[in-house]
Amino acid sequence: MLTMGLFKITTGIMALSMLFSNCEEESNSKQYDLSNQKILFQYEYSNHAWGYQHHGWMIDSAGDVHCYNLPDNWHNCDSLGLIDESLLESNLLQADSVCFTVDKIKLGSMLLLIEEAAKGEKLDPKQKMYDAGTEVYKAYILNTVTNKYESVILKQTGDYQIENKSQAAEELYNWLYSIKNEIKKSKRK
């Protein structure tokens, strides 16, 4: 009898333990909800040599590519690569046009790669050039607990180069690079 009672108590404790651990895992995984974030990707070029240059574009969840050139009151990520949701959305409002639209099916497939790219090993910045500026391709993940976007560097080129070694980051970079080329082509017409 005592053994059966002890068995039931032990089984009950184990079940509660599993329930709480599943709740914890569920709450941790839900802090990142890519389906509810407004801004997904960004390309940015900036250079302070030989005059100031700052232009690029951001892709929103509808697949619209919002271009900007020399925006006022631009907000950058902090040293940890984080930016408040309201500040990043303020940056989006400074775009001067929707210069391209991404296929929504393709956008959905690229969205699935962001979390994997965030886990990629990033090599320390290496100086490669002088006065070339910086070209950055990145994705964003919104933490719904802190209301901050985490910037995921896919690739940075120019004066200082940063590589993200994950296959997902490489695939996202190639896709964003192709969008950059499409935008260039459309501007030439």
Short mmCIF file of the C-alpha atoms (twelve columns), coordinates in Angstrom:
data_MODEL
# 
_entry.id   MODEL 
# 
loop_
_atom_site.group_PDB 
_atom_site.id 
_atom_site.type_symbol 
_atom_site.label_atom_id 
_atom_site.label_alt_id 
_atom_site.label_comp_id 
_atom_site.label_asym_id 
_atom_site.label_seq_id 
_atom_site.Cartn_x 
_atom_site.Cartn_y 
_atom_site.Cartn_z 
_atom_site.pdbx_PDB_model_num 
ATOM 1   C CA . MET A 1   0.000  0.000  0.000   1 
ATOM 2   C CA . LEU A 2   2.719  2.419  0.975   1 
ATOM 3   C CA . THR A 3   4.574  1.557  -2.204  1 
ATOM 4   C CA . MET A 4   1.486  2.207  -4.358  1 
ATOM 5   C CA . GLY A 5   0.906  5.567  -2.599  1 
ATOM 6   C CA . LEU A 6   4.559  6.519  -3.069  1 
ATOM 7   C CA . PHE A 7   4.303  5.532  -6.727  1 
ATOM 8   C CA . LYS A 8   1.256  7.796  -7.230  1 
ATOM 9   C CA . ILE A 9   2.954  10.728 -5.494  1 
ATOM 10  C CA . THR A 10  6.144  10.269 -7.518  1 
ATOM 11  C CA . THR A 11  4.137  9.975  -10.743 1 
ATOM 12  C CA . GLY A 12  2.159  13.115 -9.859  1 
ATOM 13  C CA . ILE A 13  5.342  15.094 -9.118  1 
ATOM 14  C CA . MET A 14  6.908  13.954 -12.383 1 
ATOM 15  C CA . ALA A 15  3.774  14.929 -14.331 1 
ATOM 16  C CA . LEU A 16  3.708  18.393 -12.725 1 
ATOM 17  C CA . SER A 17  7.426  18.784 -13.357 1 
ATOM 18  C CA . MET A 18  6.971  17.922 -17.030 1 
ATOM 19  C CA . LEU A 19  4.003  20.275 -17.297 1 
ATOM 20  C CA . PHE A 20  5.970  23.192 -15.831 1 
ATOM 21  C CA . SER A 21  9.027  22.465 -17.942 1 
ATOM 22  C CA . ASN A 22  6.849  22.333 -21.098 1 
ATOM 23  C CA . CYS A 23  5.251  25.645 -20.116 1 
ATOM 24  C CA . GLU A 24  8.687  27.184 -19.669 1 
ATOM 25  C CA . GLU A 25  9.852  25.905 -23.057 1 
ATOM 26  C CA . GLU A 26  6.627  27.122 -24.645 1 
ATOM 27  C CA . SER A 27  6.955  30.607 -23.141 1 
ATOM 28  C CA . ASN A 28  10.610 30.848 -24.209 1 
ATOM 29  C CA . SER A 29  9.822  29.836 -27.765 1 
ATOM 30  C CA . LYS A 30  6.885  32.243 -27.916 1 
ATOM 31  C CA . GLN A 31  8.987  35.241 -26.979 1 
ATOM 32  C CA . TYR A 32  10.072 35.241 -30.623 1 
ATOM 33  C CA . ASP A 33  7.095  35.374 -32.956 1 
ATOM 34  C CA . LEU A 34  8.224  36.197 -36.487 1 
ATOM 35  C CA . SER A 35  4.668  36.067 -37.800 1 
ATOM 36  C CA . ASN A 36  3.659  39.130 -35.779 1 
ATOM 37  C CA . GLN A 37  6.569  41.430 -36.501 1 
ATOM 38  C CA . LYS A 38  6.371  44.327 -38.938 1 
ATOM 39  C CA . ILE A 39  9.988  44.535 -40.145 1 
ATOM 40  C CA . LEU A 40  11.848 41.443 -41.355 1 
ATOM 41  C CA . PHE A 41  14.958 42.396 -43.347 1 
ATOM 42  C CA . GLN A 42  17.183 45.367 -44.085 1 
ATOM 43  C CA . TYR A 43  19.948 46.371 -46.472 1 
ATOM 44  C CA . GLU A 44  21.927 49.452 -45.494 1 
ATOM 45  C CA . TYR A 45  24.890 51.351 -46.913 1 
ATOM 46  C CA . SER A 46  26.614 54.140 -45.026 1 
ATOM 47  C CA . ASN A 47  29.839 56.034 -45.583 1 
ATOM 48  C CA . HIS A 48  31.288 59.062 -43.825 1 
ATOM 49  C CA . ALA A 49  34.322 59.487 -46.096 1 
ATOM 50  C CA . TRP A 50  34.254 62.036 -48.890 1 
ATOM 51  C CA . GLY A 51  30.785 63.245 -47.891 1 
ATOM 52  C CA . TYR A 52  27.992 61.538 -46.017 1 
ATOM 53  C CA . GLN A 53  26.043 58.711 -47.640 1 
ATOM 54  C CA . HIS A 54  23.280 56.661 -46.053 1 
ATOM 55  C CA . HIS A 55  20.728 54.698 -48.044 1 
ATOM 56  C CA . GLY A 56  19.054 51.320 -48.125 1 
ATOM 57  C CA . TRP A 57  15.748 49.560 -47.737 1 
ATOM 58  C CA . MET A 58  13.661 47.546 -45.315 1 
ATOM 59  C CA . ILE A 59  11.298 44.672 -46.076 1 
ATOM 60  C CA . ASP A 60  8.063  44.581 -44.093 1 
ATOM 61  C CA . SER A 61  5.816  41.613 -43.369 1 
ATOM 62  C CA . ALA A 62  3.611  42.398 -46.405 1 
ATOM 63  C CA . GLY A 63  6.628  41.993 -48.715 1 
ATOM 64  C CA . ASP A 64  6.933  45.705 -49.476 1 
ATOM 65  C CA . VAL A 65  10.495 46.988 -49.827 1 
ATOM 66  C CA . HIS A 66  10.696 50.512 -48.406 1 
ATOM 67  C CA . CYS A 67  13.647 52.522 -49.767 1 
ATOM 68  C CA . TYR A 68  15.297 55.415 -47.965 1 
ATOM 69  C CA . ASN A 69  18.052 57.894 -48.750 1 
ATOM 70  C CA . LEU A 70  19.625 60.254 -46.196 1 
ATOM 71  C CA . PRO A 71  16.889 59.853 -43.587 1 
ATOM 72  C CA . ASP A 72  16.660 62.307 -40.679 1 
ATOM 73  C CA . ASN A 73  16.675 61.115 -37.067 1 
ATOM 74  C CA . TRP A 74  17.812 57.573 -37.880 1 
ATOM 75  C CA . HIS A 75  17.983 55.116 -34.990 1 
ATOM 76  C CA . ASN A 76  20.715 52.481 -34.880 1 
ATOM 77  C CA . CYS A 77  20.903 49.232 -32.946 1 
ATOM 78  C CA . ASP A 78  22.726 49.324 -29.630 1 
ATOM 79  C CA . SER A 79  26.049 47.563 -29.024 1 
ATOM 80  C CA . LEU A 80  24.198 44.276 -28.433 1 
ATOM 81  C CA . GLY A 81  22.423 44.517 -31.797 1 
ATOM 82  C CA . LEU A 82  19.066 45.423 -30.236 1 
ATOM 83  C CA . ILE A 83  16.662 48.232 -31.088 1 
ATOM 84  C CA . ASP A 84  13.292 49.132 -29.569 1 
ATOM 85  C CA . GLU A 85  10.335 48.145 -31.727 1 
ATOM 86  C CA . SER A 86  9.088  51.757 -31.833 1 
ATOM 87  C CA . LEU A 87  12.490 53.074 -32.965 1 
ATOM 88  C CA . LEU A 88  12.848 50.571 -35.807 1 
ATOM 89  C CA . GLU A 89  9.304  51.320 -36.936 1 
ATOM 90  C CA . SER A 90  10.185 55.034 -36.792 1 
ATOM 91  C CA . ASN A 91  13.041 54.257 -39.200 1 
ATOM 92  C CA . LEU A 92  10.572 52.533 -41.530 1 
ATOM 93  C CA . LEU A 93  8.408  55.664 -41.580 1 
ATOM 94  C CA . GLN A 94  11.398 57.616 -42.916 1 
ATOM 95  C CA . ALA A 95  11.394 55.608 -46.143 1 
ATOM 96  C CA . ASP A 96  10.586 57.741 -49.157 1 
ATOM 97  C CA . SER A 97  9.025  55.053 -51.363 1 
ATOM 98  C CA . VAL A 98  8.042  51.437 -51.829 1 
ATOM 99  C CA . CYS A 99  10.614 50.573 -54.460 1 
ATOM 100 C CA . PHE A 100 9.957  46.850 -54.874 1 
ATOM 101 C CA . THR A 101 7.590  44.104 -53.736 1 
ATOM 102 C CA . VAL A 102 8.764  40.633 -52.786 1 
ATOM 103 C CA . ASP A 103 6.805  37.535 -53.733 1 
ATOM 104 C CA . LYS A 104 4.910  36.523 -50.573 1 
ATOM 105 C CA . ILE A 105 5.569  32.804 -51.012 1 
ATOM 106 C CA . LYS A 106 9.295  33.462 -51.350 1 
ATOM 107 C CA . LEU A 107 9.158  35.825 -48.365 1 
ATOM 108 C CA . GLY A 108 7.512  33.093 -46.300 1 
ATOM 109 C CA . SER A 109 10.231 30.589 -47.172 1 
ATOM 110 C CA . MET A 110 12.952 33.127 -46.328 1 
ATOM 111 C CA . LEU A 111 11.229 33.942 -43.038 1 
ATOM 112 C CA . LEU A 112 11.742 30.335 -41.968 1 
ATOM 113 C CA . LEU A 113 15.534 30.772 -42.216 1 
ATOM 114 C CA . ILE A 114 15.891 33.747 -39.843 1 
ATOM 115 C CA . GLU A 115 16.031 31.832 -36.565 1 
ATOM 116 C CA . GLU A 116 18.597 29.408 -37.990 1 
ATOM 117 C CA . ALA A 117 20.715 32.321 -39.239 1 
ATOM 118 C CA . ALA A 118 20.551 33.866 -35.762 1 
ATOM 119 C CA . LYS A 119 22.311 30.778 -34.398 1 
ATOM 120 C CA . GLY A 120 25.155 31.047 -36.929 1 
ATOM 121 C CA . GLU A 121 28.731 31.668 -35.862 1 
ATOM 122 C CA . LYS A 122 29.746 35.230 -36.653 1 
ATOM 123 C CA . LEU A 123 33.407 35.858 -37.359 1 
ATOM 124 C CA . ASP A 124 34.986 38.894 -35.724 1 
ATOM 125 C CA . PRO A 125 35.105 42.014 -37.930 1 
ATOM 126 C CA . LYS A 126 38.168 42.166 -40.183 1 
ATOM 127 C CA . GLN A 127 39.341 45.388 -41.751 1 
ATOM 128 C CA . LYS A 128 39.406 44.943 -45.517 1 
ATOM 129 C CA . MET A 129 39.264 48.482 -46.984 1 
ATOM 130 C CA . TYR A 130 39.517 52.160 -46.167 1 
ATOM 131 C CA . ASP A 131 36.894 54.803 -46.985 1 
ATOM 132 C CA . ALA A 132 34.643 52.243 -48.698 1 
ATOM 133 C CA . GLY A 133 31.876 52.576 -46.138 1 
ATOM 134 C CA . THR A 134 29.792 49.728 -44.793 1 
ATOM 135 C CA . GLU A 135 27.217 47.579 -46.518 1 
ATOM 136 C CA . VAL A 136 25.095 45.442 -44.166 1 
ATOM 137 C CA . TYR A 137 22.526 42.751 -44.904 1 
ATOM 138 C CA . LYS A 138 20.471 41.750 -41.879 1 
ATOM 139 C CA . ALA A 139 17.322 40.097 -40.632 1 
ATOM 140 C CA . TYR A 140 15.327 40.954 -37.533 1 
ATOM 141 C CA . ILE A 141 13.691 38.925 -34.787 1 
ATOM 142 C CA . LEU A 142 11.193 40.654 -32.500 1 
ATOM 143 C CA . ASN A 143 11.278 39.642 -28.848 1 
ATOM 144 C CA . THR A 144 7.665  40.086 -27.780 1 
ATOM 145 C CA . VAL A 145 8.619  40.119 -24.098 1 
ATOM 146 C CA . THR A 146 11.053 43.059 -24.325 1 
ATOM 147 C CA . ASN A 147 9.539  44.686 -27.471 1 
ATOM 148 C CA . LYS A 148 13.013 44.885 -28.968 1 
ATOM 149 C CA . TYR A 149 14.175 43.705 -32.353 1 
ATOM 150 C CA . GLU A 150 17.361 41.667 -32.467 1 
ATOM 151 C CA . SER A 151 19.489 42.399 -35.500 1 
ATOM 152 C CA . VAL A 152 20.858 39.257 -37.163 1 
ATOM 153 C CA . ILE A 153 23.882 40.142 -39.299 1 
ATOM 154 C CA . LEU A 154 23.867 37.969 -42.401 1 
ATOM 155 C CA . LYS A 155 26.860 39.650 -44.024 1 
ATOM 156 C CA . GLN A 156 28.720 42.930 -43.751 1 
ATOM 157 C CA . THR A 157 31.170 44.158 -46.379 1 
ATOM 158 C CA . GLY A 158 33.211 47.307 -46.917 1 
ATOM 159 C CA . ASP A 159 35.736 48.748 -44.494 1 
ATOM 160 C CA . TYR A 160 35.028 45.986 -41.979 1 
ATOM 161 C CA . GLN A 161 33.811 42.580 -43.065 1 
ATOM 162 C CA . ILE A 162 31.658 40.282 -40.889 1 
ATOM 163 C CA . GLU A 163 30.693 36.783 -41.954 1 
ATOM 164 C CA . ASN A 164 27.836 34.710 -40.553 1 
ATOM 165 C CA . LYS A 165 28.889 31.119 -41.171 1 
ATOM 166 C CA . SER A 166 25.436 29.511 -41.173 1 
ATOM 167 C CA . GLN A 167 24.013 28.129 -44.410 1 
ATOM 168 C CA . ALA A 168 20.730 29.929 -43.658 1 
ATOM 169 C CA . ALA A 169 22.556 33.279 -43.426 1 
ATOM 170 C CA . GLU A 170 24.261 32.640 -46.765 1 
ATOM 171 C CA . GLU A 171 20.943 31.804 -48.424 1 
ATOM 172 C CA . LEU A 172 19.279 34.919 -46.970 1 
ATOM 173 C CA . TYR A 173 22.223 37.101 -48.015 1 
ATOM 174 C CA . ASN A 174 22.088 35.797 -51.605 1 
ATOM 175 C CA . TRP A 175 18.344 36.474 -51.738 1 
ATOM 176 C CA . LEU A 176 18.715 40.027 -50.356 1 
ATOM 177 C CA . TYR A 177 21.610 40.672 -52.755 1 
ATOM 178 C CA . SER A 178 19.370 39.631 -55.681 1 
ATOM 179 C CA . ILE A 179 16.693 42.076 -54.453 1 
ATOM 180 C CA . LYS A 180 19.328 44.828 -54.318 1 
ATOM 181 C CA . ASN A 181 20.204 44.080 -57.957 1 
ATOM 182 C CA . GLU A 182 16.521 44.114 -58.997 1 
ATOM 183 C CA . ILE A 183 16.057 47.516 -57.350 1 
ATOM 184 C CA . LYS A 184 19.156 48.849 -59.143 1 
ATOM 185 C CA . LYS A 185 17.800 47.599 -62.484 1 
ATOM 186 C CA . SER A 186 14.407 49.190 -61.924 1 
ATOM 187 C CA . LYS A 187 16.012 52.551 -61.049 1 
ATOM 188 C CA . ARG A 188 17.980 52.561 -64.319 1 
ATOM 189 C CA . LYS A 189 14.803 52.319 -66.407 1 
# 
